[in-house]
Amino acid sequence: MSVIIAKNLSVEVIDNAITESAFSTEIDEDNHIYVTGSQIEFPCWVAFLSEVKAVKIFTYIEFKETVIKSDALIFINNANMNVVLPCFI
């Protein structure tokens, strides 16, 4: 296991760590890493917030027009509580 020193952290270093963990990646026009492959069944991006040396993992979903807002919120809260994100150790 390698340790990345905070001052050496960058989008490229994070991208390399993700691809070495058997995921496929693309760096998009916003300089976010789009992660695919392995067990990920939904869109997933990783952003590096250099000003605070933080890594943000996020996704995006659109609901059908027929979905009731309360049902969408239940789904989102359930996903936040139960979706297991990979650990890069």
PDB file of N, CA, C and O in Angstrom, chain B, residues numbered from 101:
ATOM      1  N   MET B 101       0.846  -1.175   0.000  1.00  0.00           N
ATOM      2  CA  MET B 101       0.000   0.000   0.000  1.00  0.00           C
ATOM      3  C   MET B 101       0.889   1.236   0.000  1.00  0.00           C
ATOM      4  O   MET B 101       1.838   1.331   0.778  1.00  0.00           O
ATOM      5  N   SER B 102       0.579   2.163  -0.864  1.00  0.00           N
ATOM      6  CA  SER B 102       1.338   3.405  -0.889  1.00  0.00           C
ATOM      7  C   SER B 102       0.505   4.526  -0.288  1.00  0.00           C
ATOM      8  O   SER B 102      -0.725   4.516  -0.339  1.00  0.00           O
ATOM      9  N   VAL B 103       1.207   5.480   0.275  1.00  0.00           N
ATOM     10  CA  VAL B 103       0.566   6.640   0.887  1.00  0.00           C
ATOM     11  C   VAL B 103       0.876   7.851   0.012  1.00  0.00           C
ATOM     12  O   VAL B 103       2.012   8.045  -0.419  1.00  0.00           O
ATOM     13  N   ILE B 104      -0.139   8.656  -0.240  1.00  0.00           N
ATOM     14  CA  ILE B 104       0.043   9.863  -1.035  1.00  0.00           C
ATOM     15  C   ILE B 104       0.094  11.049  -0.081  1.00  0.00           C
ATOM     16  O   ILE B 104      -0.843  11.290   0.680  1.00  0.00           O
ATOM     17  N   ILE B 105       1.184  11.775  -0.132  1.00  0.00           N
ATOM     18  CA  ILE B 105       1.344  12.969   0.697  1.00  0.00           C
ATOM     19  C   ILE B 105       0.415  14.064   0.159  1.00  0.00           C
ATOM     20  O   ILE B 105       0.325  14.256  -1.054  1.00  0.00           O
ATOM     21  N   ALA B 106      -0.271  14.777   1.048  1.00  0.00           N
ATOM     22  CA  ALA B 106      -1.264  15.784   0.645  1.00  0.00           C
ATOM     23  C   ALA B 106      -0.697  16.795  -0.343  1.00  0.00           C
ATOM     24  O   ALA B 106      -1.383  17.161  -1.297  1.00  0.00           O
ATOM     25  N   LYS B 107       0.525  17.252  -0.144  1.00  0.00           N
ATOM     26  CA  LYS B 107       1.080  18.268  -1.041  1.00  0.00           C
ATOM     27  C   LYS B 107       1.318  17.726  -2.448  1.00  0.00           C
ATOM     28  O   LYS B 107       1.464  18.506  -3.389  1.00  0.00           O
ATOM     29  N   ASN B 108       1.360  16.395  -2.607  1.00  0.00           N
ATOM     30  CA  ASN B 108       1.556  15.773  -3.914  1.00  0.00           C
ATOM     31  C   ASN B 108       0.249  15.365  -4.583  1.00  0.00           C
ATOM     32  O   ASN B 108       0.259  14.821  -5.687  1.00  0.00           O
ATOM     33  N   LEU B 109      -0.876  15.624  -3.918  1.00  0.00           N
ATOM     34  CA  LEU B 109      -2.177  15.200  -4.440  1.00  0.00           C
ATOM     35  C   LEU B 109      -2.587  16.062  -5.625  1.00  0.00           C
ATOM     36  O   LEU B 109      -2.454  17.285  -5.600  1.00  0.00           O
ATOM     37  N   SER B 110      -3.087  15.400  -6.662  1.00  0.00           N
ATOM     38  CA  SER B 110      -3.560  16.088  -7.864  1.00  0.00           C
ATOM     39  C   SER B 110      -4.593  15.201  -8.543  1.00  0.00           C
ATOM     40  O   SER B 110      -4.768  14.041  -8.168  1.00  0.00           O
ATOM     41  N   VAL B 111      -5.268  15.742  -9.530  1.00  0.00           N
ATOM     42  CA  VAL B 111      -6.234  14.959 -10.302  1.00  0.00           C
ATOM     43  C   VAL B 111      -5.532  13.761 -10.935  1.00  0.00           C
ATOM     44  O   VAL B 111      -6.070  12.653 -10.938  1.00  0.00           O
ATOM     45  N   GLU B 112      -4.348  13.977 -11.464  1.00  0.00           N
ATOM     46  CA  GLU B 112      -3.610  12.899 -12.130  1.00  0.00           C
ATOM     47  C   GLU B 112      -3.224  11.793 -11.143  1.00  0.00           C
ATOM     48  O   GLU B 112      -3.306  10.612 -11.482  1.00  0.00           O
ATOM     49  N   VAL B 113      -2.807  12.160  -9.935  1.00  0.00           N
ATOM     50  CA  VAL B 113      -2.443  11.165  -8.921  1.00  0.00           C
ATOM     51  C   VAL B 113      -3.675  10.367  -8.499  1.00  0.00           C
ATOM     52  O   VAL B 113      -3.608   9.146  -8.357  1.00  0.00           O
ATOM     53  N   ILE B 114      -4.792  11.052  -8.301  1.00  0.00           N
ATOM     54  CA  ILE B 114      -6.044  10.373  -7.934  1.00  0.00           C
ATOM     55  C   ILE B 114      -6.491   9.448  -9.064  1.00  0.00           C
ATOM     56  O   ILE B 114      -6.886   8.308  -8.818  1.00  0.00           O
ATOM     57  N   ASP B 115      -6.430   9.937 -10.299  1.00  0.00           N
ATOM     58  CA  ASP B 115      -6.797   9.131 -11.467  1.00  0.00           C
ATOM     59  C   ASP B 115      -5.945   7.864 -11.524  1.00  0.00           C
ATOM     60  O   ASP B 115      -6.465   6.777 -11.774  1.00  0.00           O
ATOM     61  N   ASN B 116      -4.666   7.998 -11.297  1.00  0.00           N
ATOM     62  CA  ASN B 116      -3.762   6.848 -11.321  1.00  0.00           C
ATOM     63  C   ASN B 116      -4.128   5.836 -10.233  1.00  0.00           C
ATOM     64  O   ASN B 116      -4.123   4.631 -10.486  1.00  0.00           O
ATOM     65  N   ALA B 117      -4.442   6.311  -9.031  1.00  0.00           N
ATOM     66  CA  ALA B 117      -4.830   5.409  -7.940  1.00  0.00           C
ATOM     67  C   ALA B 117      -6.114   4.657  -8.280  1.00  0.00           C
ATOM     68  O   ALA B 117      -6.247   3.474  -7.963  1.00  0.00           O
ATOM     69  N   ILE B 118      -7.055   5.341  -8.923  1.00  0.00           N
ATOM     70  CA  ILE B 118      -8.320   4.692  -9.296  1.00  0.00           C
ATOM     71  C   ILE B 118      -8.089   3.651 -10.387  1.00  0.00           C
ATOM     72  O   ILE B 118      -8.619   2.544 -10.296  1.00  0.00           O
ATOM     73  N   THR B 119      -7.317   3.978 -11.404  1.00  0.00           N
ATOM     74  CA  THR B 119      -7.079   3.013 -12.494  1.00  0.00           C
ATOM     75  C   THR B 119      -6.258   1.825 -12.014  1.00  0.00           C
ATOM     76  O   THR B 119      -6.435   0.716 -12.518  1.00  0.00           O
ATOM     77  N   GLU B 120      -5.362   2.032 -11.051  1.00  0.00           N
ATOM     78  CA  GLU B 120      -4.608   0.914 -10.484  1.00  0.00           C
ATOM     79  C   GLU B 120      -5.498   0.004  -9.644  1.00  0.00           C
ATOM     80  O   GLU B 120      -5.110  -1.120  -9.323  1.00  0.00           O
ATOM     81  N   SER B 121      -6.683   0.481  -9.290  1.00  0.00           N
ATOM     82  CA  SER B 121      -7.650  -0.308  -8.520  1.00  0.00           C
ATOM     83  C   SER B 121      -8.665  -1.002  -9.417  1.00  0.00           C
ATOM     84  O   SER B 121      -9.734  -1.400  -8.955  1.00  0.00           O
ATOM     85  N   ALA B 122      -8.334  -1.150 -10.707  1.00  0.00           N
ATOM     86  CA  ALA B 122      -9.126  -1.911 -11.681  1.00  0.00           C
ATOM     87  C   ALA B 122     -10.390  -1.201 -12.151  1.00  0.00           C
ATOM     88  O   ALA B 122     -11.350  -1.860 -12.551  1.00  0.00           O
ATOM     89  N   PHE B 123     -10.409   0.111 -12.111  1.00  0.00           N
ATOM     90  CA  PHE B 123     -11.511   0.884 -12.659  1.00  0.00           C
ATOM     91  C   PHE B 123     -11.023   1.569 -13.928  1.00  0.00           C
ATOM     92  O   PHE B 123      -9.822   1.759 -14.118  1.00  0.00           O
ATOM     93  N   SER B 124     -11.950   1.933 -14.783  1.00  0.00           N
ATOM     94  CA  SER B 124     -11.629   2.723 -15.965  1.00  0.00           C
ATOM     95  C   SER B 124     -11.994   4.170 -15.658  1.00  0.00           C
ATOM     96  O   SER B 124     -12.946   4.434 -14.923  1.00  0.00           O
ATOM     97  N   THR B 125     -11.238   5.102 -16.220  1.00  0.00           N
ATOM     98  CA  THR B 125     -11.509   6.506 -15.938  1.00  0.00           C
ATOM     99  C   THR B 125     -11.354   7.360 -17.185  1.00  0.00           C
ATOM    100  O   THR B 125     -10.701   6.974 -18.154  1.00  0.00           O
ATOM    101  N   GLU B 126     -11.971   8.521 -17.130  1.00  0.00           N
ATOM    102  CA  GLU B 126     -11.785   9.588 -18.124  1.00  0.00           C
ATOM    103  C   GLU B 126     -11.778  10.891 -17.348  1.00  0.00           C
ATOM    104  O   GLU B 126     -12.551  11.049 -16.403  1.00  0.00           O
ATOM    105  N   ILE B 127     -10.927  11.818 -17.725  1.00  0.00           N
ATOM    106  CA  ILE B 127     -10.954  13.141 -17.114  1.00  0.00           C
ATOM    107  C   ILE B 127     -11.781  14.035 -18.035  1.00  0.00           C
ATOM    108  O   ILE B 127     -11.443  14.221 -19.204  1.00  0.00           O
ATOM    109  N   ASP B 128     -12.878  14.591 -17.490  1.00  0.00           N
ATOM    110  CA  ASP B 128     -13.796  15.372 -18.326  1.00  0.00           C
ATOM    111  C   ASP B 128     -13.362  16.834 -18.437  1.00  0.00           C
ATOM    112  O   ASP B 128     -12.329  17.235 -17.900  1.00  0.00           O
ATOM    113  N   GLU B 129     -14.171  17.613 -19.143  1.00  0.00           N
ATOM    114  CA  GLU B 129     -13.825  19.016 -19.411  1.00  0.00           C
ATOM    115  C   GLU B 129     -13.808  19.873 -18.148  1.00  0.00           C
ATOM    116  O   GLU B 129     -13.229  20.959 -18.151  1.00  0.00           O
ATOM    117  N   ASP B 130     -14.438  19.400 -17.061  1.00  0.00           N
ATOM    118  CA  ASP B 130     -14.426  20.126 -15.789  1.00  0.00           C
ATOM    119  C   ASP B 130     -13.268  19.679 -14.887  1.00  0.00           C
ATOM    120  O   ASP B 130     -13.165  20.099 -13.735  1.00  0.00           O
ATOM    121  N   ASN B 131     -12.405  18.825 -15.432  1.00  0.00           N
ATOM    122  CA  ASN B 131     -11.276  18.258 -14.695  1.00  0.00           C
ATOM    123  C   ASN B 131     -11.729  17.322 -13.573  1.00  0.00           C
ATOM    124  O   ASN B 131     -11.029  17.151 -12.575  1.00  0.00           O
ATOM    125  N   HIS B 132     -12.910  16.721 -13.749  1.00  0.00           N
ATOM    126  CA  HIS B 132     -13.404  15.690 -12.838  1.00  0.00           C
ATOM    127  C   HIS B 132     -13.081  14.333 -13.448  1.00  0.00           C
ATOM    128  O   HIS B 132     -13.025  14.186 -14.669  1.00  0.00           O
ATOM    129  N   ILE B 133     -12.872  13.360 -12.598  1.00  0.00           N
ATOM    130  CA  ILE B 133     -12.583  12.006 -13.064  1.00  0.00           C
ATOM    131  C   ILE B 133     -13.898  11.243 -13.151  1.00  0.00           C
ATOM    132  O   ILE B 133     -14.596  11.089 -12.148  1.00  0.00           O
ATOM    133  N   TYR B 134     -14.238  10.766 -14.341  1.00  0.00           N
ATOM    134  CA  TYR B 134     -15.435   9.946 -14.534  1.00  0.00           C
ATOM    135  C   TYR B 134     -14.992   8.497 -14.391  1.00  0.00           C
ATOM    136  O   TYR B 134     -14.125   8.034 -15.132  1.00  0.00           O
ATOM    137  N   VAL B 135     -15.587   7.778 -13.435  1.00  0.00           N
ATOM    138  CA  VAL B 135     -15.176   6.416 -13.110  1.00  0.00           C
ATOM    139  C   VAL B 135     -16.184   5.423 -13.669  1.00  0.00           C
ATOM    140  O   VAL B 135     -17.390   5.579 -13.475  1.00  0.00           O
ATOM    141  N   THR B 136     -15.694   4.404 -14.361  1.00  0.00           N
ATOM    142  CA  THR B 136     -16.547   3.337 -14.903  1.00  0.00           C
ATOM    143  C   THR B 136     -15.874   1.996 -14.622  1.00  0.00           C
ATOM    144  O   THR B 136     -14.780   1.929 -14.064  1.00  0.00           O
ATOM    145  N   GLY B 137     -16.553   0.951 -15.022  1.00  0.00           N
ATOM    146  CA  GLY B 137     -15.980  -0.376 -14.898  1.00  0.00           C
ATOM    147  C   GLY B 137     -16.224  -0.994 -13.539  1.00  0.00           C
ATOM    148  O   GLY B 137     -16.862  -0.401 -12.669  1.00  0.00           O
ATOM    149  N   SER B 138     -15.704  -2.195 -13.373  1.00  0.00           N
ATOM    150  CA  SER B 138     -15.826  -2.974 -12.147  1.00  0.00           C
ATOM    151  C   SER B 138     -17.297  -3.120 -11.766  1.00  0.00           C
ATOM    152  O   SER B 138     -18.111  -3.516 -12.601  1.00  0.00           O
ATOM    153  N   GLN B 139     -17.651  -2.809 -10.524  1.00  0.00           N
ATOM    154  CA  GLN B 139     -19.017  -3.016 -10.037  1.00  0.00           C
ATOM    155  C   GLN B 139     -19.880  -1.755 -10.059  1.00  0.00           C
ATOM    156  O   GLN B 139     -21.011  -1.781  -9.574  1.00  0.00           O
ATOM    157  N   ILE B 140     -19.374  -0.664 -10.605  1.00  0.00           N
ATOM    158  CA  ILE B 140     -20.145   0.578 -10.604  1.00  0.00           C
ATOM    159  C   ILE B 140     -21.233   0.504 -11.670  1.00  0.00           C
ATOM    160  O   ILE B 140     -20.946   0.342 -12.856  1.00  0.00           O
ATOM    161  N   GLU B 141     -22.493   0.627 -11.229  1.00  0.00           N
ATOM    162  CA  GLU B 141     -23.621   0.514 -12.143  1.00  0.00           C
ATOM    163  C   GLU B 141     -24.334   1.849 -12.339  1.00  0.00           C
ATOM    164  O   GLU B 141     -25.438   1.882 -12.883  1.00  0.00           O
ATOM    165  N   PHE B 142     -23.726   2.937 -11.907  1.00  0.00           N
ATOM    166  CA  PHE B 142     -24.307   4.253 -12.059  1.00  0.00           C
ATOM    167  C   PHE B 142     -23.160   5.230 -12.306  1.00  0.00           C
ATOM    168  O   PHE B 142     -22.011   4.928 -11.984  1.00  0.00           O
ATOM    169  N   PRO B 143     -23.460   6.392 -12.872  1.00  0.00           N
ATOM    170  CA  PRO B 143     -22.376   7.340 -13.145  1.00  0.00           C
ATOM    171  C   PRO B 143     -21.726   7.826 -11.846  1.00  0.00           C
ATOM    172  O   PRO B 143     -22.413   8.132 -10.872  1.00  0.00           O
ATOM    173  N   CYS B 144     -20.413   7.889 -11.849  1.00  0.00           N
ATOM    174  CA  CYS B 144     -19.680   8.308 -10.662  1.00  0.00           C
ATOM    175  C   CYS B 144     -18.511   9.196 -11.078  1.00  0.00           C
ATOM    176  O   CYS B 144     -17.734   8.842 -11.964  1.00  0.00           O
ATOM    177  N   TRP B 145     -18.399  10.340 -10.437  1.00  0.00           N
ATOM    178  CA  TRP B 145     -17.298  11.260 -10.702  1.00  0.00           C
ATOM    179  C   TRP B 145     -16.516  11.483  -9.425  1.00  0.00           C
ATOM    180  O   TRP B 145     -17.050  11.371  -8.321  1.00  0.00           O
ATOM    181  N   VAL B 146     -15.242  11.800  -9.590  1.00  0.00           N
ATOM    182  CA  VAL B 146     -14.382  12.166  -8.463  1.00  0.00           C
ATOM    183  C   VAL B 146     -13.789  13.527  -8.794  1.00  0.00           C
ATOM    184  O   VAL B 146     -13.244  13.733  -9.878  1.00  0.00           O
ATOM    185  N   ALA B 147     -13.899  14.442  -7.857  1.00  0.00           N
ATOM    186  CA  ALA B 147     -13.323  15.778  -8.037  1.00  0.00           C
ATOM    187  C   ALA B 147     -12.283  16.009  -6.952  1.00  0.00           C
ATOM    188  O   ALA B 147     -12.452  15.585  -5.809  1.00  0.00           O
ATOM    189  N   PHE B 148     -11.209  16.687  -7.326  1.00  0.00           N
ATOM    190  CA  PHE B 148     -10.194  17.078  -6.359  1.00  0.00           C
ATOM    191  C   PHE B 148     -10.355  18.565  -6.080  1.00  0.00           C
ATOM    192  O   PHE B 148     -10.242  19.390  -6.987  1.00  0.00           O
ATOM    193  N   LEU B 149     -10.614  18.898  -4.839  1.00  0.00           N
ATOM    194  CA  LEU B 149     -10.779  20.290  -4.432  1.00  0.00           C
ATOM    195  C   LEU B 149      -9.435  20.753  -3.867  1.00  0.00           C
ATOM    196  O   LEU B 149      -9.175  20.641  -2.669  1.00  0.00           O
ATOM    197  N   SER B 150      -8.599  21.271  -4.749  1.00  0.00           N
ATOM    198  CA  SER B 150      -7.207  21.566  -4.388  1.00  0.00           C
ATOM    199  C   SER B 150      -7.074  22.595  -3.274  1.00  0.00           C
ATOM    200  O   SER B 150      -6.144  22.521  -2.471  1.00  0.00           O
ATOM    201  N   GLU B 151      -7.996  23.557  -3.215  1.00  0.00           N
ATOM    202  CA  GLU B 151      -7.878  24.606  -2.196  1.00  0.00           C
ATOM    203  C   GLU B 151      -8.025  24.077  -0.777  1.00  0.00           C
ATOM    204  O   GLU B 151      -7.531  24.696   0.165  1.00  0.00           O
ATOM    205  N   VAL B 152      -8.699  22.936  -0.607  1.00  0.00           N
ATOM    206  CA  VAL B 152      -8.866  22.336   0.728  1.00  0.00           C
ATOM    207  C   VAL B 152      -8.305  20.916   0.797  1.00  0.00           C
ATOM    208  O   VAL B 152      -8.474  20.221   1.799  1.00  0.00           O
ATOM    209  N   LYS B 153      -7.635  20.494  -0.280  1.00  0.00           N
ATOM    210  CA  LYS B 153      -7.046  19.153  -0.355  1.00  0.00           C
ATOM    211  C   LYS B 153      -8.081  18.077  -0.014  1.00  0.00           C
ATOM    212  O   LYS B 153      -7.825  17.188   0.798  1.00  0.00           O
ATOM    213  N   ALA B 154      -9.256  18.175  -0.651  1.00  0.00           N
ATOM    214  CA  ALA B 154     -10.338  17.229  -0.404  1.00  0.00           C
ATOM    215  C   ALA B 154     -10.703  16.498  -1.690  1.00  0.00           C
ATOM    216  O   ALA B 154     -10.535  17.023  -2.791  1.00  0.00           O
ATOM    217  N   VAL B 155     -11.201  15.287  -1.531  1.00  0.00           N
ATOM    218  CA  VAL B 155     -11.681  14.489  -2.654  1.00  0.00           C
ATOM    219  C   VAL B 155     -13.192  14.355  -2.504  1.00  0.00           C
ATOM    220  O   VAL B 155     -13.685  13.937  -1.457  1.00  0.00           O
ATOM    221  N   LYS B 156     -13.916  14.711  -3.550  1.00  0.00           N
ATOM    222  CA  LYS B 156     -15.382  14.661  -3.542  1.00  0.00           C
ATOM    223  C   LYS B 156     -15.826  13.583  -4.534  1.00  0.00           C
ATOM    224  O   LYS B 156     -15.427  13.607  -5.698  1.00  0.00           O
ATOM    225  N   ILE B 157     -16.647  12.644  -4.074  1.00  0.00           N
ATOM    226  CA  ILE B 157     -17.196  11.591  -4.926  1.00  0.00           C
ATOM    227  C   ILE B 157     -18.683  11.896  -5.092  1.00  0.00           C
ATOM    228  O   ILE B 157     -19.400  12.070  -4.107  1.00  0.00           O
ATOM    229  N   PHE B 158     -19.147  11.960  -6.357  1.00  0.00           N
ATOM    230  CA  PHE B 158     -20.544  12.319  -6.572  1.00  0.00           C
ATOM    231  C   PHE B 158     -21.110  11.605  -7.796  1.00  0.00           C
ATOM    232  O   PHE B 158     -20.378  11.064  -8.625  1.00  0.00           O
ATOM    233  N   THR B 159     -22.427  11.623  -7.875  1.00  0.00           N
ATOM    234  CA  THR B 159     -23.134  10.997  -8.991  1.00  0.00           C
ATOM    235  C   THR B 159     -24.273  11.919  -9.417  1.00  0.00           C
ATOM    236  O   THR B 159     -24.498  12.971  -8.819  1.00  0.00           O
ATOM    237  N   TYR B 160     -24.978  11.509 -10.448  1.00  0.00           N
ATOM    238  CA  TYR B 160     -26.086  12.302 -10.979  1.00  0.00           C
ATOM    239  C   TYR B 160     -27.146  11.340 -11.489  1.00  0.00           C
ATOM    240  O   TYR B 160     -26.839  10.326 -12.116  1.00  0.00           O
ATOM    241  N   ILE B 161     -28.390  11.675 -11.212  1.00  0.00           N
ATOM    242  CA  ILE B 161     -29.489  10.832 -11.694  1.00  0.00           C
ATOM    243  C   ILE B 161     -30.668  11.742 -12.052  1.00  0.00           C
ATOM    244  O   ILE B 161     -30.924  12.742 -11.381  1.00  0.00           O
ATOM    245  N   GLU B 162     -31.364  11.381 -13.098  1.00  0.00           N
ATOM    246  CA  GLU B 162     -32.607  12.071 -13.460  1.00  0.00           C
ATOM    247  C   GLU B 162     -33.751  11.095 -13.261  1.00  0.00           C
ATOM    248  O   GLU B 162     -33.669   9.936 -13.668  1.00  0.00           O
ATOM    249  N   PHE B 163     -34.802  11.561 -12.642  1.00  0.00           N
ATOM    250  CA  PHE B 163     -35.977  10.733 -12.437  1.00  0.00           C
ATOM    251  C   PHE B 163     -36.973  10.970 -13.563  1.00  0.00           C
ATOM    252  O   PHE B 163     -37.004  12.044 -14.164  1.00  0.00           O
ATOM    253  N   LYS B 164     -37.780   9.963 -13.839  1.00  0.00           N
ATOM    254  CA  LYS B 164     -38.859  10.126 -14.806  1.00  0.00           C
ATOM    255  C   LYS B 164     -39.847  11.154 -14.274  1.00  0.00           C
ATOM    256  O   LYS B 164     -39.977  11.340 -13.064  1.00  0.00           O
ATOM    257  N   GLU B 165     -40.530  11.807 -15.174  1.00  0.00           N
ATOM    258  CA  GLU B 165     -41.484  12.845 -14.783  1.00  0.00           C
ATOM    259  C   GLU B 165     -42.604  12.309 -13.900  1.00  0.00           C
ATOM    260  O   GLU B 165     -43.220  13.066 -13.150  1.00  0.00           O
ATOM    261  N   THR B 166     -42.870  11.011 -13.983  1.00  0.00           N
ATOM    262  CA  THR B 166     -43.963  10.416 -13.216  1.00  0.00           C
ATOM    263  C   THR B 166     -43.576  10.094 -11.769  1.00  0.00           C
ATOM    264  O   THR B 166     -44.434   9.718 -10.971  1.00  0.00           O
ATOM    265  N   VAL B 167     -42.299  10.239 -11.429  1.00  0.00           N
ATOM    266  CA  VAL B 167     -41.854   9.927 -10.068  1.00  0.00           C
ATOM    267  C   VAL B 167     -42.241  11.068  -9.132  1.00  0.00           C
ATOM    268  O   VAL B 167     -41.978  12.239  -9.403  1.00  0.00           O
ATOM    269  N   ILE B 168     -42.869  10.694  -8.033  1.00  0.00           N
ATOM    270  CA  ILE B 168     -43.289  11.662  -7.022  1.00  0.00           C
ATOM    271  C   ILE B 168     -42.056  12.102  -6.230  1.00  0.00           C
ATOM    272  O   ILE B 168     -41.182  11.290  -5.924  1.00  0.00           O
ATOM    273  N   LYS B 169     -41.995  13.399  -5.900  1.00  0.00           N
ATOM    274  CA  LYS B 169     -40.828  13.953  -5.213  1.00  0.00           C
ATOM    275  C   LYS B 169     -40.500  13.200  -3.919  1.00  0.00           C
ATOM    276  O   LYS B 169     -39.328  12.947  -3.640  1.00  0.00           O
ATOM    277  N   SER B 170     -41.503  12.845  -3.134  1.00  0.00           N
ATOM    278  CA  SER B 170     -41.252  12.143  -1.869  1.00  0.00           C
ATOM    279  C   SER B 170     -40.632  10.759  -2.133  1.00  0.00           C
ATOM    280  O   SER B 170     -39.770  10.316  -1.375  1.00  0.00           O
ATOM    281  N   ASP B 171     -41.064  10.081  -3.198  1.00  0.00           N
ATOM    282  CA  ASP B 171     -40.466   8.786  -3.554  1.00  0.00           C
ATOM    283  C   ASP B 171     -39.019   8.955  -4.001  1.00  0.00           C
ATOM    284  O   ASP B 171     -38.160   8.136  -3.676  1.00  0.00           O
ATOM    285  N   ALA B 172     -38.758  10.019  -4.745  1.00  0.00           N
ATOM    286  CA  ALA B 172     -37.383  10.288  -5.183  1.00  0.00           C
ATOM    287  C   ALA B 172     -36.484  10.538  -3.980  1.00  0.00           C
ATOM    288  O   ALA B 172     -35.363  10.030  -3.935  1.00  0.00           O
ATOM    289  N   LEU B 173     -36.951  11.307  -3.010  1.00  0.00           N
ATOM    290  CA  LEU B 173     -36.155  11.593  -1.818  1.00  0.00           C
ATOM    291  C   LEU B 173     -35.906  10.336  -0.994  1.00  0.00           C
ATOM    292  O   LEU B 173     -34.820  10.164  -0.441  1.00  0.00           O
ATOM    293  N   ILE B 174     -36.890   9.464  -0.908  1.00  0.00           N
ATOM    294  CA  ILE B 174     -36.705   8.187  -0.208  1.00  0.00           C
ATOM    295  C   ILE B 174     -35.627   7.369  -0.914  1.00  0.00           C
ATOM    296  O   ILE B 174     -34.750   6.799  -0.264  1.00  0.00           O
ATOM    297  N   PHE B 175     -35.694   7.311  -2.239  1.00  0.00           N
ATOM    298  CA  PHE B 175     -34.684   6.580  -3.012  1.00  0.00           C
ATOM    299  C   PHE B 175     -33.288   7.161  -2.780  1.00  0.00           C
ATOM    300  O   PHE B 175     -32.333   6.421  -2.545  1.00  0.00           O
ATOM    301  N   ILE B 176     -33.175   8.482  -2.849  1.00  0.00           N
ATOM    302  CA  ILE B 176     -31.874   9.146  -2.678  1.00  0.00           C
ATOM    303  C   ILE B 176     -31.312   8.882  -1.283  1.00  0.00           C
ATOM    304  O   ILE B 176     -30.136   8.549  -1.141  1.00  0.00           O
ATOM    305  N   ASN B 177     -32.133   9.027  -0.271  1.00  0.00           N
ATOM    306  CA  ASN B 177     -31.664   8.774   1.097  1.00  0.00           C
ATOM    307  C   ASN B 177     -31.253   7.320   1.283  1.00  0.00           C
ATOM    308  O   ASN B 177     -30.260   7.035   1.952  1.00  0.00           O
ATOM    309  N   ASN B 178     -32.008   6.404   0.698  1.00  0.00           N
ATOM    310  CA  ASN B 178     -31.669   4.992   0.779  1.00  0.00           C
ATOM    311  C   ASN B 178     -30.328   4.717   0.080  1.00  0.00           C
ATOM    312  O   ASN B 178     -29.495   3.972   0.596  1.00  0.00           O
ATOM    313  N   ALA B 179     -30.133   5.313  -1.079  1.00  0.00           N
ATOM    314  CA  ALA B 179     -28.867   5.132  -1.801  1.00  0.00           C
ATOM    315  C   ALA B 179     -27.701   5.690  -0.998  1.00  0.00           C
ATOM    316  O   ALA B 179     -26.646   5.060  -0.917  1.00  0.00           O
ATOM    317  N   ASN B 180     -27.880   6.862  -0.405  1.00  0.00           N
ATOM    318  CA  ASN B 180     -26.814   7.455   0.404  1.00  0.00           C
ATOM    319  C   ASN B 180     -26.450   6.588   1.604  1.00  0.00           C
ATOM    320  O   ASN B 180     -25.296   6.566   2.032  1.00  0.00           O
ATOM    321  N   MET B 181     -27.420   5.885   2.138  1.00  0.00           N
ATOM    322  CA  MET B 181     -27.167   5.051   3.318  1.00  0.00           C
ATOM    323  C   MET B 181     -26.644   3.665   2.975  1.00  0.00           C
ATOM    324  O   MET B 181     -25.977   3.037   3.798  1.00  0.00           O
ATOM    325  N   ASN B 182     -26.940   3.171   1.756  1.00  0.00           N
ATOM    326  CA  ASN B 182     -26.673   1.762   1.475  1.00  0.00           C
ATOM    327  C   ASN B 182     -25.726   1.462   0.321  1.00  0.00           C
ATOM    328  O   ASN B 182     -25.258   0.330   0.199  1.00  0.00           O
ATOM    329  N   VAL B 183     -25.436   2.426  -0.517  1.00  0.00           N
ATOM    330  CA  VAL B 183     -24.534   2.159  -1.637  1.00  0.00           C
ATOM    331  C   VAL B 183     -23.110   2.122  -1.101  1.00  0.00           C
ATOM    332  O   VAL B 183     -22.640   3.078  -0.483  1.00  0.00           O
ATOM    333  N   VAL B 184     -22.445   1.025  -1.341  1.00  0.00           N
ATOM    334  CA  VAL B 184     -21.081   0.852  -0.869  1.00  0.00           C
ATOM    335  C   VAL B 184     -20.139   1.354  -1.933  1.00  0.00           C
ATOM    336  O   VAL B 184     -20.147   0.867  -3.064  1.00  0.00           O
ATOM    337  N   LEU B 185     -19.324   2.331  -1.573  1.00  0.00           N
ATOM    338  CA  LEU B 185     -18.314   2.844  -2.493  1.00  0.00           C
ATOM    339  C   LEU B 185     -17.007   2.115  -2.227  1.00  0.00           C
ATOM    340  O   LEU B 185     -16.686   1.794  -1.083  1.00  0.00           O
ATOM    341  N   PRO B 186     -16.261   1.858  -3.286  1.00  0.00           N
ATOM    342  CA  PRO B 186     -14.994   1.174  -3.101  1.00  0.00           C
ATOM    343  C   PRO B 186     -14.019   1.986  -2.259  1.00  0.00           C
ATOM    344  O   PRO B 186     -14.057   3.216  -2.237  1.00  0.00           O
ATOM    345  N   CYS B 187     -13.175   1.286  -1.591  1.00  0.00           N
ATOM    346  CA  CYS B 187     -12.134   1.900  -0.772  1.00  0.00           C
ATOM    347  C   CYS B 187     -10.797   1.704  -1.483  1.00  0.00           C
ATOM    348  O   CYS B 187     -10.486   0.591  -1.907  1.00  0.00           O
ATOM    349  N   PHE B 188     -10.031   2.729  -1.616  1.00  0.00           N
ATOM    350  CA  PHE B 188      -8.725   2.626  -2.227  1.00  0.00           C
ATOM    351  C   PHE B 188      -7.684   2.547  -1.127  1.00  0.00           C
ATOM    352  O   PHE B 188      -7.204   3.569  -0.636  1.00  0.00           O
ATOM    353  N   ILE B 189      -7.338   1.321  -0.744  1.00  0.00           N
ATOM    354  CA  ILE B 189      -6.389   1.106   0.346  1.00  0.00           C
ATOM    355  C   ILE B 189      -5.131   0.455  -0.186  1.00  0.00           C
ATOM    356  O   ILE B 189      -4.203   0.189   0.578  1.00  0.00           O
TER     357      ILE B 189
END
